[in-house]
Amino acid sequence: MLRCWRLTAILCCAVLLCAVRAGAASSAQPLEPSGVWLTASGHGVVEIAACGDALCGRIVGIDRAPGDPMPTDAQGRSQCGLTIITNERPSTGSRWLGWVTDPRNGATYRAELWVDKRGNLNLRGFIGVPLLGETQVWHRFTGRLTADCGLREHPI
């Protein structure tokens, strides 16, 4: 009888240990950059979501004064709804590699994305190799958007 209790206790401990390890492994998974992000300047909001078998990001909010016209891109198109991050695919570790376009001048750069331990999105735009680039830190957007791509409130 005592032997049966020991065996049961050992089995319970083994099951508990496996459950704890599985939970730790799943929580250690890298965060995907999908979501709604406030840009580094605090004046734009970009939604990153699946588009086909990759991730893309489009502008969904622009901080501007009431009555100000909607900013346009280099081709004269409205920046509201404009896709500026394209073809982001998993790269090494928890990083994603694709392209980013500056809507003001139309310049396109390689873009590496990753979510850091604090939950912030890091976007590194570069030409050639990542060493020759610049990283911006974006934060999850917690404000509200208006129907016309405006920001009602934001944390910065």
N, C-alpha and C positions, 0 to 999 in steps of 0.2 A: 504494500500500500504506500509506504513512504517512497519507494522507488517510482511509483506512478506519479506522485505529486512532484517529485524532482523533475521527472521527464516533462510533465506539463509546464512546470515553471521555466525550464530551459526552452521549451518550444515557444512559450509566450514571450520570453525575452528575445528570442531569435526573430519572431514576427515583428515585435516592437522595434528592434534594431533595424530590420529591413525597411520598415515604414519610415523611420526617421531618416535613414540614408536616402530613400527615394524622394522624400520631401526636400531634403537638402540639395539633392541633385537637380530637382526641378526648379527650385528657387535660385540656383546658380546659373540657370540658362540665361544667355544674353538677352537683353530686352530688344525687341524689334522697334525700329524707329517710327512705326505707324502711330498716328495720333494728330492732334492739333497743336501747333507750336507757335509761340510768340518769338519773332526774330530777335536777333541780338540788339538791334536798334530800338526795339519796342514799338515800332511803327507798322509792322506787318504781321499777319497771321497766315501760316501755311498749313494746309492739311496734307499729311502724307498717308497714302493708302495704296492698296494693291491696284495695279493696272496690268492686266494680263498676268504673266508670270514674274513680274518685277514690282517695285514700288515706285510711285511717282508722287510729286508734291505740287499742289496748286494753291495759288493765293486765294484765300477766302475772307480776308479782312485787311483793311488799310486804314490807318489812323489819319484822318483828315478833318479839317474844320467843317461844320455844317455849311452847305452851299458851295464848298470847293468842288471843282470838277474831279472826276475820277482820273487818276494818273493813267497814262498810256505807256505802252512799251515802245521799243525802237521802231516798230512797224506801224505805230499809231493805234494798236488794238488796246482795249481796256485791260488794265492789269487785274481787274476783278475776274477770278476764274482762270487766270492764265497759269498754265503748267510750266513751272520753272525747274523742277527736279524730275529727271527721267531715268528710266532703265537702271534703277538701283537694285543690285543683286548681291546676295551674300558673298563676301570676299573671305578674308582670313579672320578667324576668331569671331568676334561679335561685330565686325565691321561690314559695311555695305559699300559697294563701289558702283558709281554711275556718272551722271552728268548734272550740272547746275547751270542755268542761264541767268545772267543779270538782266532783269527786265528793263532797266534804264538804258542800256546800250546794246543789248543783244549778244554780248560776249558769252561764249559757252566754255566751261571749264570741267575737268574731271572733278568728281565730288565723292569724298569718302564720308560716310555717316556712321556714327556710333552713339549709343546711349551710355553715359558714364554712370558711376556708382550712385551719384546723387539723383539720377533720373533725368538729367539734362541731355538734350541732343547736341552733339558736336558735329558741325558740318565743316569739312576742310576742303576748300576749293583749291585746285592746283593745276599747273601746266607741267606735263611730263611726269615728274615724280612728286609724291606728297611732301617731300622736304622743301620743295619750291612752292609753297602755298601759304594759305592763311586759314586759321580755324576760327569759326564763330560758335558761340554757345547760345543755344536757343532753349527756352523754358516752356513747359507745358502751358498752354493757354487756359486760363480759368475764368476769363471774362465772358461777355456775350457779344454776339455779332448781330448787326442789323441786316435787313433784307437786301440793302444796297451795298453790302460789303464793308460796312463801317464797323467801328469798334465802339461799343457802349461804355465799356470800362475794361481796364486791364491793370495788372498788378504793378507795372513800372511807373 
